[in-house]
Amino acid sequence: MDAVVVADGLEKRYGDTVALGGVSLAVEPGEVFGLIGPNGAGKTTLVRALTGTTVPDVGSASILGSEPTAVDRDRLGVLPQRFSPPERLTAAELIDYYAGLYGDAREPGEVIADVGVAGAADTRYEDLSGGQKRRVCVGTALVNDPDVLFLDEPTTGIDPAGRRTVWRLIEALAEGGTTVFLTTHDMAEAERLADRVGLLADGKLVAAGTPGELIAEHGGPNRLTVETDAEPGRLEGVSYPVEGRDGGLVVEGVEPAEIGDVVATLEKREVPYTGLTWTEPDLEDVYLELADGAERLRTLRGGGPPPGGEDAVEPTADGGETTPDGGER
């Protein structure tokens, strides 16, 4: 089947600042695609270019085979990172209002329940907690039961229980065939929800693949952390790389079956320790490796502030300004 969301060589500048430096990607039907990257990497600018609210300088985008501005809006849901609905309306009234914008919308009461704010349905938006506000905003983006859903930092400010409610909702939407494009700084969120993850850094898509593929390629080795005050030299000559970190020693590349060998070495050399922790690499390790690598490369090339940084602004619908990645200016 043809890709549902396509970016082809998207470039976008704000003055002398490059927010997007030639981004290409394709999202397949029913896929959850997670976009991660540092602040100022251009994530929100990419979402805006894909949804037609920002016009790229170079390149093209399409949704469901059409230009973003030509897509049937009943088939598209968008939750911006910065979203300010009428604050004097109740949560239920807001969902009902947005339902009225579409030809065939879901029952507002169902949406309120799905996002976990049924108990606050009659509370004015301005009186909701920050997490409740964000969940109501998520509801406005899916009230039309869209075929394609863009979520820019959907769980920002939501408590752990509410975050898991939103996660389950996104998973249910994907199981029902909705294509989801989300940006997040929560690596656990990306690892749990996304079929594929792309990392945007310095305005470029530096890696993309399944979480497992990215972890295998960029996550680094397993690590055994030994809680001890001993110096790395106490394990000199062992067959694993050892380095000192706050609170202990980190032994890299140890498999579970080899932990006993390390323990035997510790005891043989009379190294005192209070605990052992074995961890596998995860998406956060990938993020740190690739984002730091992109930053080092930019520095070596003599680059200025990161693309999408504080010096780059664009107007917003309410007359203010934001950086290309959505922060207030």
C-alpha positions, -999 to +999 in steps of 0.1 A: +000+000+000+011+036-006+026+055+023+000+077+042+024+105+052+053+115+030+080+141+034+103+145+004+134+167+009+117+192+032+138+223+039+128+253+060+147+284+070+139+312+095+163+339+085+197+325+086+187+295+108+180+262+091+151+245+109+148+216+084+178+205+063+163+181+038+141+157+056+126+127+038+104+100+054+074+079+047+048+065+072+028+034+062-009+029+068-018+020+104+018+027+116+027+046+147+057+067+138+075+084+167+097+114+162+123+122+189+151+147+191+165+176+212+147+209+218+152+230+187+158+201+164+129+211+142+103+185+152+074+209+154+085+226+122+084+192+105+049+185+119+037+219+106+052+213+072+035+179+070+001+192+081+002+223+058+005+250+085+040+259+075+051+261+038+085+245+032+111+265+013+121+233-006+106+199-010+071+186-007+047+168+017+016+147+013-011+131+034-033+103+020-018+111-015-028+148-014-011+180-006-016+187+032-039+217+026-061+196+002-068+167+026-104+161+037-102+175+072-127+150+084-099+124+079-072+143+097-066+150+134-039+174+147-028+183+182-002+211+182+023+213+209+009+248+218-029+247+218-052+272+236-089+265+233-116+288+248-110+286+285-145+295+297-160+264+281-163+232+301-144+201+290-176+186+276-185+218+258-151+220+242-153+184+229-189+191+217-177+223+200-150+205+181-173+177+172-195+202+155-167+212+131-168+178+114-194+162+092-193+128+110-179+131+146-178+107+175-201+110+205-184+137+227-192+117+259-173+087+245-143+109+238-144+125+273-143+090+287-116+078+264-092+105+275-100+099+312-116+132+322-153+121+325-152+131+362-143+167+351-166+170+321-185+199+336-154+218+348-143+248+329-111+243+309-094+272+329-101+253+361-087+220+350-053+208+361-025+209+335-027+172+328-065+173+324-062+202+300-037+182+279-060+152+278-090+173+267-068+187+240-060+151+229-097+146+227-103+175+204-078+159+179-096+126+177-132+136+180-136+132+143-122+096+144-094+106+120-076+082+096-044+101+102-035+116+136-007+140+144+002+144+181+030+169+190+041+161+225+007+146+235+015+137+271+034+168+282+024+177+317+003+146+323+008+125+354+019+088+350-016+074+353-030+098+328-001+092+305-008+055+305-045+063+297-034+082+266-009+055+257-037+029+257-059+051+237-032+056+210-026+018+209-063+012+204-065+038+176-035+021+159-051-013+163-082+001+146-062+013+116-054+049+124-020+061+113-003+081+141+026+105+138+037+117+172+066+136+186+079+130+222+107+136+246+096+105+266+118+076+254+096+051+272+066+065+253+084+062+220+096+027+227+062+015+238+040+031+211+061+035+180+064+008+153+093+029+140+112+058+155+130+087+137+156+109+155+158+144+143+189+164+152+204+195+137+174+197+113+182+163+098+167+129+102+199+111+114+183+077+120+151+058+116+140+022+123+121+001+147+131+007+184+148-027+184+168-019+153+180+014+166+189-001+200+209-029+183+228-005+161+233+025+183+224+016+219+258+003+229+266-027+251+249-042+282+262-028+314+268-042+349+270-015+375+290-024+406+281-002+436+316+004+451+341+031+461+369+011+444+388+026+415+386+010+380+422-002+384+411-028+409+396-047+380+425-041+356+431-071+333+395-084+333+381-092+298+355-064+299+358-027+295+355-010+330+350+027+338+344+046+369+311+065+374+294+082+403+287+056+428+306+027+413+321+009+384+305+001+351+315-031+334+304-031+297+294-060+275+285-085+303+259-110+295+237-124+323+255-157+322+288-139+327+278-119+358+292-148+380+326-143+364+326-106+374+315-115+409+343-141+412+368-115+401+355-090+427+358-115+455+392-127+444+406-092+444+387-084+476+369-055+461+341-043+485+307-037+469+271-032+481+251-042+450+250-051+413+227-038+386+226-053+351+209-032+324+203-036+287+206-005+263+173+012+255+161+040+233+174+067+257+209+054+250+202+057+213+190+092+218+220+103+238+245+087+213+229+101+182+219+135+195+253+141+211+270+129+179+250+154+158+259+182+182+296+173+182+295+173+144+278+207+143+304+221+166+333+207+146+318+224+115+317+257+133+279+258+135+260+285+154+229+279+175+210+247+168+183+250+141+150+259+156+167+276+185+157+308+202+168+331+174+143+316+150+107+326+153+075+324+133+040+339+139+013+319+157-024+320+152-029+342+183-004+368+172+025+357+194+057+341+183+072+307+189+105+291+180+101+266+152+101+238+177+071+253+195+086+271+225+073+305+234+093+336+225 
